[in-house]
């Protein structure tokens, strides 16, 4: 919800901890509805989720996106994330099964 008018502009989530799934799918997921894009809402949501991650004693956050998703890549940069690389998604992962063969892996190191 946007605080000034209580309009839902999208959604985001934080996946606590690290495992094989978060290596490829990330700890953070976000979606901003089309009419609200271009306002850094995803980046601002990520920064709030960093605070929540710190409360869970997480030292780093992984954010992933499709290499061709320029908006998500800009969001990661806006948040101060470091591009670790563009990695291959293994065949067993749900992203691969949905058609994504590679993913950009970004890392945010948190001071806890």
PyMOL CGO cylinders between C-alpha atoms (Angstrom):
from pymol import cmd
from pymol.cgo import CYLINDER

trace = [
    CYLINDER, 0.00, 0.00, 0.00, 1.15, 3.48, -0.78, 0.3, 1, 1, 1, 1, 1, 1,
    CYLINDER, 1.15, 3.48, -0.78, 1.09, 5.43, 2.47, 0.3, 1, 1, 1, 1, 1, 1,
    CYLINDER, 1.09, 5.43, 2.47, -0.26, 8.70, 1.08, 0.3, 1, 1, 1, 1, 1, 1,
    CYLINDER, -0.26, 8.70, 1.08, -3.50, 7.19, -0.26, 0.3, 1, 1, 1, 1, 1, 1,
    CYLINDER, -3.50, 7.19, -0.26, -3.60, 3.48, 0.74, 0.3, 1, 1, 1, 1, 1, 1,
    CYLINDER, -3.60, 3.48, 0.74, -3.56, 2.33, -2.89, 0.3, 1, 1, 1, 1, 1, 1,
    CYLINDER, -3.56, 2.33, -2.89, -2.00, -1.07, -3.55, 0.3, 1, 1, 1, 1, 1, 1,
    CYLINDER, -2.00, -1.07, -3.55, 0.86, -0.53, -6.00, 0.3, 1, 1, 1, 1, 1, 1,
    CYLINDER, 0.86, -0.53, -6.00, 2.36, -4.01, -6.04, 0.3, 1, 1, 1, 1, 1, 1,
    CYLINDER, 2.36, -4.01, -6.04, 3.75, -6.68, -3.78, 0.3, 1, 1, 1, 1, 1, 1,
    CYLINDER, 3.75, -6.68, -3.78, 7.05, -7.85, -2.37, 0.3, 1, 1, 1, 1, 1, 1,
    CYLINDER, 7.05, -7.85, -2.37, 8.33, -10.65, -0.17, 0.3, 1, 1, 1, 1, 1, 1,
    CYLINDER, 8.33, -10.65, -0.17, 11.42, -11.70, 1.76, 0.3, 1, 1, 1, 1, 1, 1,
    CYLINDER, 11.42, -11.70, 1.76, 12.59, -15.30, 1.88, 0.3, 1, 1, 1, 1, 1, 1,
    CYLINDER, 12.59, -15.30, 1.88, 14.58, -15.81, 5.07, 0.3, 1, 1, 1, 1, 1, 1,
    CYLINDER, 14.58, -15.81, 5.07, 17.83, -17.79, 4.95, 0.3, 1, 1, 1, 1, 1, 1,
    CYLINDER, 17.83, -17.79, 4.95, 19.82, -19.28, 2.12, 0.3, 1, 1, 1, 1, 1, 1,
    CYLINDER, 19.82, -19.28, 2.12, 19.49, -22.53, 0.20, 0.3, 1, 1, 1, 1, 1, 1,
    CYLINDER, 19.49, -22.53, 0.20, 19.68, -23.80, -3.38, 0.3, 1, 1, 1, 1, 1, 1,
    CYLINDER, 19.68, -23.80, -3.38, 16.36, -22.15, -4.18, 0.3, 1, 1, 1, 1, 1, 1,
    CYLINDER, 16.36, -22.15, -4.18, 17.39, -18.68, -3.01, 0.3, 1, 1, 1, 1, 1, 1,
    CYLINDER, 17.39, -18.68, -3.01, 20.70, -18.95, -4.89, 0.3, 1, 1, 1, 1, 1, 1,
    CYLINDER, 20.70, -18.95, -4.89, 18.73, -18.87, -8.15, 0.3, 1, 1, 1, 1, 1, 1,
    CYLINDER, 18.73, -18.87, -8.15, 15.41, -17.31, -7.10, 0.3, 1, 1, 1, 1, 1, 1,
    CYLINDER, 15.41, -17.31, -7.10, 16.75, -14.79, -4.59, 0.3, 1, 1, 1, 1, 1, 1,
    CYLINDER, 16.75, -14.79, -4.59, 15.72, -13.74, -1.11, 0.3, 1, 1, 1, 1, 1, 1,
    CYLINDER, 15.72, -13.74, -1.11, 13.55, -10.91, -2.38, 0.3, 1, 1, 1, 1, 1, 1,
    CYLINDER, 13.55, -10.91, -2.38, 10.72, -10.94, -4.86, 0.3, 1, 1, 1, 1, 1, 1,
    CYLINDER, 10.72, -10.94, -4.86, 8.82, -7.88, -6.03, 0.3, 1, 1, 1, 1, 1, 1,
    CYLINDER, 8.82, -7.88, -6.03, 6.21, -6.83, -8.55, 0.3, 1, 1, 1, 1, 1, 1,
    CYLINDER, 6.21, -6.83, -8.55, 5.05, -3.29, -9.17, 0.3, 1, 1, 1, 1, 1, 1,
    CYLINDER, 5.05, -3.29, -9.17, 1.79, -2.94, -11.07, 0.3, 1, 1, 1, 1, 1, 1,
    CYLINDER, 1.79, -2.94, -11.07, 2.27, -1.44, -14.51, 0.3, 1, 1, 1, 1, 1, 1,
    CYLINDER, 2.27, -1.44, -14.51, 0.65, 1.96, -13.90, 0.3, 1, 1, 1, 1, 1, 1,
    CYLINDER, 0.65, 1.96, -13.90, 2.94, 2.60, -10.89, 0.3, 1, 1, 1, 1, 1, 1,
    CYLINDER, 2.94, 2.60, -10.89, 6.29, 1.68, -12.43, 0.3, 1, 1, 1, 1, 1, 1,
    CYLINDER, 6.29, 1.68, -12.43, 9.10, 4.23, -12.78, 0.3, 1, 1, 1, 1, 1, 1,
    CYLINDER, 9.10, 4.23, -12.78, 8.84, 5.63, -9.24, 0.3, 1, 1, 1, 1, 1, 1,
    CYLINDER, 8.84, 5.63, -9.24, 11.51, 3.48, -7.51, 0.3, 1, 1, 1, 1, 1, 1,
    CYLINDER, 11.51, 3.48, -7.51, 8.81, 1.71, -5.50, 0.3, 1, 1, 1, 1, 1, 1,
    CYLINDER, 8.81, 1.71, -5.50, 10.51, -1.69, -5.89, 0.3, 1, 1, 1, 1, 1, 1,
    CYLINDER, 10.51, -1.69, -5.89, 13.83, -0.25, -4.74, 0.3, 1, 1, 1, 1, 1, 1,
    CYLINDER, 13.83, -0.25, -4.74, 12.23, 1.46, -1.76, 0.3, 1, 1, 1, 1, 1, 1,
    CYLINDER, 12.23, 1.46, -1.76, 10.45, -1.79, -0.84, 0.3, 1, 1, 1, 1, 1, 1,
    CYLINDER, 10.45, -1.79, -0.84, 13.75, -3.67, -1.06, 0.3, 1, 1, 1, 1, 1, 1,
    CYLINDER, 13.75, -3.67, -1.06, 15.41, -1.21, 1.29, 0.3, 1, 1, 1, 1, 1, 1,
    CYLINDER, 15.41, -1.21, 1.29, 12.62, -1.77, 3.82, 0.3, 1, 1, 1, 1, 1, 1,
    CYLINDER, 12.62, -1.77, 3.82, 13.05, -5.53, 3.43, 0.3, 1, 1, 1, 1, 1, 1,
    CYLINDER, 13.05, -5.53, 3.43, 16.77, -5.11, 4.17, 0.3, 1, 1, 1, 1, 1, 1,
    CYLINDER, 16.77, -5.11, 4.17, 15.78, -3.81, 7.61, 0.3, 1, 1, 1, 1, 1, 1,
    CYLINDER, 15.78, -3.81, 7.61, 13.58, -6.86, 8.16, 0.3, 1, 1, 1, 1, 1, 1,
    CYLINDER, 13.58, -6.86, 8.16, 16.38, -9.17, 7.01, 0.3, 1, 1, 1, 1, 1, 1,
    CYLINDER, 16.38, -9.17, 7.01, 18.71, -7.60, 9.56, 0.3, 1, 1, 1, 1, 1, 1,
    CYLINDER, 18.71, -7.60, 9.56, 16.22, -8.44, 12.30, 0.3, 1, 1, 1, 1, 1, 1,
    CYLINDER, 16.22, -8.44, 12.30, 16.50, -12.06, 11.16, 0.3, 1, 1, 1, 1, 1, 1,
    CYLINDER, 16.50, -12.06, 11.16, 20.30, -11.80, 11.46, 0.3, 1, 1, 1, 1, 1, 1,
    CYLINDER, 20.30, -11.80, 11.46, 20.87, -12.20, 7.73, 0.3, 1, 1, 1, 1, 1, 1,
    CYLINDER, 20.87, -12.20, 7.73, 24.30, -10.97, 6.65, 0.3, 1, 1, 1, 1, 1, 1,
    CYLINDER, 24.30, -10.97, 6.65, 23.52, -10.82, 2.94, 0.3, 1, 1, 1, 1, 1, 1,
    CYLINDER, 23.52, -10.82, 2.94, 20.57, -10.76, 0.58, 0.3, 1, 1, 1, 1, 1, 1,
    CYLINDER, 20.57, -10.76, 0.58, 20.46, -12.27, -2.88, 0.3, 1, 1, 1, 1, 1, 1,
    CYLINDER, 20.46, -12.27, -2.88, 18.29, -10.65, -5.52, 0.3, 1, 1, 1, 1, 1, 1,
    CYLINDER, 18.29, -10.65, -5.52, 17.97, -12.30, -8.92, 0.3, 1, 1, 1, 1, 1, 1,
    CYLINDER, 17.97, -12.30, -8.92, 16.33, -11.31, -12.17, 0.3, 1, 1, 1, 1, 1, 1,
    CYLINDER, 16.33, -11.31, -12.17, 16.28, -12.20, -15.84, 0.3, 1, 1, 1, 1, 1, 1,
    CYLINDER, 16.28, -12.20, -15.84, 19.28, -10.76, -17.70, 0.3, 1, 1, 1, 1, 1, 1,
    CYLINDER, 19.28, -10.76, -17.70, 16.91, -9.01, -20.12, 0.3, 1, 1, 1, 1, 1, 1,
    CYLINDER, 16.91, -9.01, -20.12, 14.82, -7.42, -17.34, 0.3, 1, 1, 1, 1, 1, 1,
    CYLINDER, 14.82, -7.42, -17.34, 16.43, -3.99, -17.43, 0.3, 1, 1, 1, 1, 1, 1,
    CYLINDER, 16.43, -3.99, -17.43, 13.99, -2.47, -14.91, 0.3, 1, 1, 1, 1, 1, 1,
    CYLINDER, 13.99, -2.47, -14.91, 14.83, -5.11, -12.27, 0.3, 1, 1, 1, 1, 1, 1,
    CYLINDER, 14.83, -5.11, -12.27, 18.53, -4.73, -12.95, 0.3, 1, 1, 1, 1, 1, 1,
    CYLINDER, 18.53, -4.73, -12.95, 18.19, -0.97, -12.38, 0.3, 1, 1, 1, 1, 1, 1,
    CYLINDER, 18.19, -0.97, -12.38, 16.28, -1.68, -9.16, 0.3, 1, 1, 1, 1, 1, 1,
    CYLINDER, 16.28, -1.68, -9.16, 19.15, -3.82, -7.92, 0.3, 1, 1, 1, 1, 1, 1,
    CYLINDER, 19.15, -3.82, -7.92, 21.63, -1.06, -8.74, 0.3, 1, 1, 1, 1, 1, 1,
    CYLINDER, 21.63, -1.06, -8.74, 19.38, 1.53, -7.06, 0.3, 1, 1, 1, 1, 1, 1,
    CYLINDER, 19.38, 1.53, -7.06, 19.50, -0.60, -3.89, 0.3, 1, 1, 1, 1, 1, 1,
    CYLINDER, 19.50, -0.60, -3.89, 23.29, -0.75, -3.97, 0.3, 1, 1, 1, 1, 1, 1,
    CYLINDER, 23.29, -0.75, -3.97, 23.45, -4.41, -4.94, 0.3, 1, 1, 1, 1, 1, 1,
    CYLINDER, 23.45, -4.41, -4.94, 26.59, -5.84, -6.49, 0.3, 1, 1, 1, 1, 1, 1,
    CYLINDER, 26.59, -5.84, -6.49, 26.25, -8.00, -9.60, 0.3, 1, 1, 1, 1, 1, 1,
    CYLINDER, 26.25, -8.00, -9.60, 27.99, -11.28, -8.78, 0.3, 1, 1, 1, 1, 1, 1,
    CYLINDER, 27.99, -11.28, -8.78, 27.38, -12.62, -12.27, 0.3, 1, 1, 1, 1, 1, 1,
    CYLINDER, 27.38, -12.62, -12.27, 24.96, -14.07, -14.76, 0.3, 1, 1, 1, 1, 1, 1,
    CYLINDER, 24.96, -14.07, -14.76, 24.67, -17.70, -13.76, 0.3, 1, 1, 1, 1, 1, 1,
    CYLINDER, 24.67, -17.70, -13.76, 23.15, -20.79, -15.31, 0.3, 1, 1, 1, 1, 1, 1,
    CYLINDER, 23.15, -20.79, -15.31, 19.90, -21.98, -13.74, 0.3, 1, 1, 1, 1, 1, 1,
    CYLINDER, 19.90, -21.98, -13.74, 19.96, -25.75, -13.14, 0.3, 1, 1, 1, 1, 1, 1,
    CYLINDER, 19.96, -25.75, -13.14, 17.39, -27.90, -14.94, 0.3, 1, 1, 1, 1, 1, 1,
    CYLINDER, 17.39, -27.90, -14.94, 15.73, -28.99, -11.67, 0.3, 1, 1, 1, 1, 1, 1,
    CYLINDER, 15.73, -28.99, -11.67, 14.87, -25.41, -10.65, 0.3, 1, 1, 1, 1, 1, 1,
    CYLINDER, 14.87, -25.41, -10.65, 11.37, -24.04, -11.26, 0.3, 1, 1, 1, 1, 1, 1,
    CYLINDER, 11.37, -24.04, -11.26, 12.85, -20.99, -13.06, 0.3, 1, 1, 1, 1, 1, 1,
    CYLINDER, 12.85, -20.99, -13.06, 14.42, -23.29, -15.64, 0.3, 1, 1, 1, 1, 1, 1,
    CYLINDER, 14.42, -23.29, -15.64, 11.15, -25.16, -16.05, 0.3, 1, 1, 1, 1, 1, 1,
    CYLINDER, 11.15, -25.16, -16.05, 9.40, -21.83, -16.69, 0.3, 1, 1, 1, 1, 1, 1,
    CYLINDER, 9.40, -21.83, -16.69, 11.92, -20.94, -19.41, 0.3, 1, 1, 1, 1, 1, 1,
    CYLINDER, 11.92, -20.94, -19.41, 14.66, -18.99, -17.63, 0.3, 1, 1, 1, 1, 1, 1,
    CYLINDER, 14.66, -18.99, -17.63, 18.02, -20.61, -18.39, 0.3, 1, 1, 1, 1, 1, 1,
    CYLINDER, 18.02, -20.61, -18.39, 20.18, -17.84, -16.91, 0.3, 1, 1, 1, 1, 1, 1,
    CYLINDER, 20.18, -17.84, -16.91, 19.71, -15.38, -14.08, 0.3, 1, 1, 1, 1, 1, 1,
    CYLINDER, 19.71, -15.38, -14.08, 21.50, -12.28, -12.84, 0.3, 1, 1, 1, 1, 1, 1,
    CYLINDER, 21.50, -12.28, -12.84, 22.61, -12.76, -9.26, 0.3, 1, 1, 1, 1, 1, 1,
    CYLINDER, 22.61, -12.76, -9.26, 23.04, -9.64, -7.15, 0.3, 1, 1, 1, 1, 1, 1,
    CYLINDER, 23.04, -9.64, -7.15, 24.20, -9.49, -3.52, 0.3, 1, 1, 1, 1, 1, 1,
    CYLINDER, 24.20, -9.49, -3.52, 23.59, -6.91, -0.83, 0.3, 1, 1, 1, 1, 1, 1,
    CYLINDER, 23.59, -6.91, -0.83, 25.85, -7.22, 2.20, 0.3, 1, 1, 1, 1, 1, 1,
    CYLINDER, 25.85, -7.22, 2.20, 24.07, -6.11, 5.36, 0.3, 1, 1, 1, 1, 1, 1,
    CYLINDER, 24.07, -6.11, 5.36, 25.73, -4.69, 8.45, 0.3, 1, 1, 1, 1, 1, 1,
    CYLINDER, 25.73, -4.69, 8.45, 24.06, -6.51, 11.32, 0.3, 1, 1, 1, 1, 1, 1,
]
cmd.load_cgo(trace, "trace")
